[in-house]
Amino acid sequence: MGKAVIRKSRQWSAVPDAVFELPISTAARLTLAWAFGRPDGWEFHISHLQKTLDLSDSAWRRIRKELIEAGFFSQHRTYKGYKTVEWLNVFTDDPLYASKSR
């Protein structure tokens, strides 16, 4: 087999190898890898994630469920006034349900 070379002329992301070994779907791993490649504290809308990764609403709902169950994603709802709800969506690289005895 020949060699493979990667040449980058643009910004790139480092993703923990463990992401690719998680017992979740490939689409969920890709979504998590994309999210982990963003800078810490980076804010974005879920619609941006869906557009970037070409995810339909139903695909996003399935992926979101997987990531919540695996502990890598959480959603928090806050009320900002009369009939106004704001969602905080958080991706974390430290699984919420992981054993702390690692």
C-alpha positions as CSV (number, residue, x, y, z in Angstrom):
1,M,0.0,0.0,0.0
2,G,1.1,3.5,-0.7
3,K,1.5,6.3,1.8
4,A,-1.3,8.8,2.7
5,V,-0.5,12.4,3.3
6,I,-2.8,15.1,4.7
7,R,-2.1,18.7,3.8
8,K,-4.2,21.3,5.5
9,S,-4.7,24.9,4.3
10,R,-7.6,25.6,6.7
11,Q,-8.4,25.5,10.3
12,W,-8.8,21.9,11.6
13,S,-10.1,20.1,14.7
14,A,-8.5,17.7,17.1
15,V,-11.0,15.1,18.3
16,P,-10.3,12.5,21.1
17,D,-9.8,9.0,19.6
18,A,-12.3,7.6,22.2
19,V,-15.1,9.4,20.3
20,F,-14.7,7.0,17.4
21,E,-14.9,4.0,19.7
22,L,-18.2,5.0,21.5
23,P,-21.1,2.5,21.3
24,I,-23.3,5.0,19.4
25,S,-24.2,5.3,15.8
26,T,-21.8,6.7,13.2
27,A,-24.0,9.8,12.8
28,A,-23.9,10.4,16.5
29,R,-20.1,10.0,16.6
30,L,-19.7,12.4,13.7
31,T,-22.0,15.0,15.4
32,L,-20.0,14.6,18.6
33,A,-16.7,14.9,16.8
34,W,-17.9,18.1,15.0
35,A,-19.0,19.6,18.3
36,F,-15.7,18.7,20.1
37,G,-13.8,20.4,17.3
38,R,-15.4,23.8,18.1
39,P,-13.6,26.1,20.6
40,D,-14.5,25.8,24.3
41,G,-17.5,28.0,25.0
42,W,-18.4,28.4,21.3
43,E,-22.1,29.2,20.9
44,F,-24.2,28.1,18.0
45,H,-27.8,27.2,17.1
46,I,-28.8,23.6,16.6
47,S,-30.1,24.6,13.1
48,H,-26.5,25.5,12.2
49,L,-25.3,22.1,13.3
50,Q,-28.1,20.5,11.3
51,K,-27.2,22.5,8.2
52,T,-23.5,21.9,8.5
53,L,-23.9,18.1,8.9
54,D,-26.9,17.8,6.6
55,L,-29.2,16.4,9.3
56,S,-32.9,16.3,9.0
57,D,-35.1,17.1,12.1
58,S,-35.8,13.4,12.6
59,A,-32.1,12.5,12.2
60,W,-31.2,15.2,14.8
61,R,-33.8,13.9,17.2
62,R,-32.4,10.4,17.0
63,I,-28.8,11.6,17.4
64,R,-29.8,13.9,20.3
65,K,-31.5,11.0,22.1
66,E,-28.3,8.8,21.7
67,L,-26.0,11.6,22.9
68,I,-28.3,12.3,25.9
69,E,-28.4,8.6,26.9
70,A,-24.6,8.4,26.5
71,G,-24.2,11.5,28.7
72,F,-22.5,13.7,26.1
73,F,-25.4,16.1,25.5
74,S,-27.9,17.9,27.8
75,Q,-30.7,20.3,27.3
76,H,-32.0,22.9,29.9
77,R,-35.1,25.0,29.5
78,T,-35.4,28.4,31.1
79,Y,-38.4,30.8,30.9
80,K,-37.5,34.3,29.9
81,G,-40.8,35.9,30.3
82,Y,-44.4,35.5,29.2
83,K,-44.5,32.5,26.8
84,T,-40.8,32.9,26.0
85,V,-38.6,29.8,26.5
86,E,-34.9,29.6,25.9
87,W,-33.0,26.3,25.5
88,L,-29.4,25.8,26.6
89,N,-27.9,22.8,24.7
90,V,-24.6,21.6,26.1
91,F,-22.1,19.1,24.6
92,T,-19.6,17.8,27.0
93,D,-16.4,15.7,26.6
94,D,-16.8,14.4,30.2
95,P,-19.8,12.1,30.1
96,L,-22.5,13.1,32.6
97,Y,-23.1,9.6,33.7
98,A,-19.5,8.3,33.7
99,S,-18.0,6.6,36.7
100,K,-15.8,9.0,38.5
101,S,-13.4,6.1,39.4
102,R,-11.7,6.2,36.0
